[in-house]
């Protein structure tokens, strides 16, 4: 019986998923501080735009993190996988 030493391509471990989610949360806060999703004075979308801006930021942040983000998820994953209790 042959057992693969590494997971198949496309497989994401629970630790990797958690690291990506943490990076996405960080990026969402970063985008919020940058003003992404805030309504503008002209061509604004009204009340609904303000209410759903956080959802837009979260989706943007999640997409960024899934695409590789800023490397934070990789750093978190590498730090946690080396821990004896991780």
C-alpha positions as CSV (number, residue, x, y, z in Angstrom):
1,X,0.0,0.0,0.0
2,X,1.4,3.4,-1.0
3,X,0.6,6.4,1.2
4,X,1.2,9.9,-0.1
5,X,3.4,12.0,2.1
6,X,1.7,15.2,1.0
7,X,-2.0,15.9,0.5
8,X,-3.2,16.0,-3.1
9,X,-3.2,19.3,-5.0
10,X,-6.2,21.4,-4.1
11,X,-6.6,19.9,-0.7
12,X,-6.7,22.5,2.1
13,X,-6.1,21.4,5.7
14,X,-8.3,22.8,8.5
15,X,-5.3,24.8,9.7
16,X,-4.8,26.3,6.3
17,X,-8.5,27.2,6.1
18,X,-8.3,28.9,9.6
19,X,-5.2,30.8,8.5
20,X,-7.0,32.0,5.3
21,X,-10.1,33.0,7.3
22,X,-7.9,35.0,9.8
23,X,-6.2,36.8,6.9
24,X,-9.6,37.6,5.4
25,X,-10.8,39.1,8.7
26,X,-7.7,41.2,8.9
27,X,-8.1,42.3,5.2
28,X,-11.7,43.2,5.9
29,X,-10.7,45.5,8.7
30,X,-7.9,47.0,6.5
31,X,-10.4,47.7,3.7
32,X,-12.8,49.2,6.2
33,X,-10.0,51.6,7.4
34,X,-9.2,52.4,3.8
35,X,-12.8,53.5,3.2
36,X,-13.8,50.7,0.8
37,X,-17.6,50.4,0.7
38,X,-18.3,53.9,2.1
39,X,-21.0,55.8,0.3
40,X,-19.9,58.8,-1.7
41,X,-21.7,62.1,-1.9
42,X,-22.5,61.7,-5.6
43,X,-23.9,58.6,-7.2
44,X,-24.4,56.9,-3.8
45,X,-26.7,54.0,-3.4
46,X,-28.7,55.3,-0.5
47,X,-29.4,53.6,2.8
48,X,-29.0,50.1,1.5
49,X,-25.5,50.8,0.4
50,X,-24.5,51.8,3.9
51,X,-26.2,48.7,5.4
52,X,-24.6,46.2,3.1
53,X,-21.1,47.7,2.8
54,X,-19.7,45.4,5.4
55,X,-20.8,42.4,3.3
56,X,-19.1,43.8,0.3
57,X,-15.9,44.3,2.3
58,X,-16.0,40.8,3.6
59,X,-16.4,39.3,0.1
60,X,-13.6,41.4,-1.2
61,X,-11.4,40.4,1.7
62,X,-12.3,36.7,1.3
63,X,-11.5,36.8,-2.4
64,X,-8.2,38.5,-1.8
65,X,-7.2,35.9,0.9
66,X,-8.2,33.0,-1.3
67,X,-6.1,34.4,-4.1
68,X,-3.0,34.6,-2.0
69,X,-3.7,37.8,-0.1
70,X,-0.7,39.6,1.4
71,X,1.0,36.4,2.6
72,X,-0.4,36.6,6.1
73,X,-2.2,33.3,5.9
74,X,1.0,31.5,4.8
75,X,2.9,33.1,7.7
76,X,0.3,32.1,10.2
77,X,0.0,28.6,8.8
78,X,3.8,28.1,8.9
79,X,4.0,29.4,12.5
80,X,1.2,27.2,13.8
81,X,2.2,24.0,12.0
82,X,5.6,24.1,13.7
83,X,4.1,24.3,17.2
84,X,4.2,21.0,19.1
85,X,0.6,21.4,20.3
86,X,-0.6,22.4,16.8
